Amino acid sequence: MSSIQQPHDSGDLREQPIGDLLKQLSQETTTLVKQELDLAKAEMQVKAKEGGKGAGLLGGGAVAALLFLGALTATLIGLLDTAMKFWLAALIVTLIWGAVAAVLALQGKNKLQEATPPVPEQTQDSVKEDVAWAKTRAKSAAK
């Protein structure tokens, strides 16, 4: 993260005592870790809030779809009942719904296995930038 403040004295780091440099490194590392954790926390809160809203809407849609399927089932059984016995019509419609449920369940299972767990992507990118920055800083200090 670029928000870490530089020391007030702008002298060459090679001229500072090693104790001061270690103290500064410790302080900057602590600040950096705290900032990264705060960023990850904030990012996950936003994602969780969006996910909660989506889940609520999905639940409402599922209830409406269930009511629709109940009415459709009654209609299909009634339609088939005109050509055959009632119990046979109900059995046929039940088997059709069972097949649909099995196909959807298998596809859903496959999609869930492909999904990755929610990850704070901005925090990951920021940590990678911080590591790269620290490596270049360490290389320049070693010269």
N, C-alpha and C positions, 0 to 999 in steps of 0.2 A: 504494500500500500504506500502511496506517496505522501500520506499525511503524517508520517513520522518526522518530527522536527529535528533539525540538525543542531549540534551543540552551538552555544552562543559564540564561543571563540572560533574564529574561522582559520585557525592555524593548521598546519600540516599534521595529519594524524600520526605520521611517523615520528614527530617530535614530542608527542604526548607520552607520559609514563604508561606502562602496560597496565597498571592497576586502574588508572582512569579509563583506559580503553575497555577493559573488561567490565567495569562498572557501567559504562555507557552502553556496551553491548547487551548487558543484562537488562538494563532499563528499556532499551529499544525492543528487545525480544519480548519482554513482558507486555509492553504496550501493543506490539504487533499481534501477539497471541490473543489478547483481550479484544482487540478490534476485529480480528478474524472470527472469533467466537460470537461476538455481537452481530456481525454480518450474517453468519450462518443461522443464528437464532431468528433474526428478523426475516430472512428469506424463507425459512421453514414455516414461520407464522403466516406469512402471506399465502404460501402454497396450501397450507392446511385450511385457511379460511376459504379460499377458492374451491378447494375440494369439498368442504362441508356444504357450500351452497349447491354445488353440482349434485352431490349425493341426495340432498333434499328434493331437488327438482326431479331427479331420476326416480326417487321413491314415489312421488306423486304420479309420475307418468306410468310407473309399474302398476299402481292401484287402478288407474283408468284403463290400462291395457287388460288387466285381469277381468274387470267388469265387461269390457268389450268381448273378450274371449268367451266368457260365460254366456253372453247373449248369442254369439256366433255359434257356439256349441249347441245351444237349444234350437237354434234355427236349422242347423245341419241335421240334427236328430229328427226334427219335425219333418224336414224335407224327405229324408230317407225313409221315414215311417210310412209315407204314402205308398212306397213300393215294397216294403218288407216289414217283418215284425219289429216291434219297438226295441226289444232287447238286442237284436242284431244290429239295428241302426246305431244304438248307443255304443255297442262294442266296436263297430267300425270307426266311429268318430273318436273313441278313446284310444284306439291303436294309432290313428293318425296323429293325435296330439302327443302320444308317447314317442313316436318317431321324431317329430319336430323337436320335442324337448331334448332327446338324446343328441341330435345333431347340434343344437345350440349349445348344450353343455360341453360337448367335446371341443367345439370351436372356441368357446369362452375359456376353457382350461388352457388351450394352446396359446391364446392371446395373453393370458396372465403369466404364463411361463416365459413368454418373450419380453414382457415388460420389465423394465429395470426399476429398482427401488428409487423413491424420490431422493434426489441428491441436491444439495445446495450448490448449483453450478457456478454462480458468481463467486462464491467463497473459494471453490476449487481453483478457478482461474486466478483469483487474487493471490492465493497461496503460492501458485506456480510462479507468478510474477515476483513475489517476495523472495522465493528461493533463488530465482535467477539473479535478482538484484544483490542478494547476500553473497552469491558466488562471485559476481564481478567485483564486489567490494572487497572480498577476501583476497582475490587475485591481485588487485591493485595495492592492497596493504602489504602483501608479501614481497612486492618489488622493492 
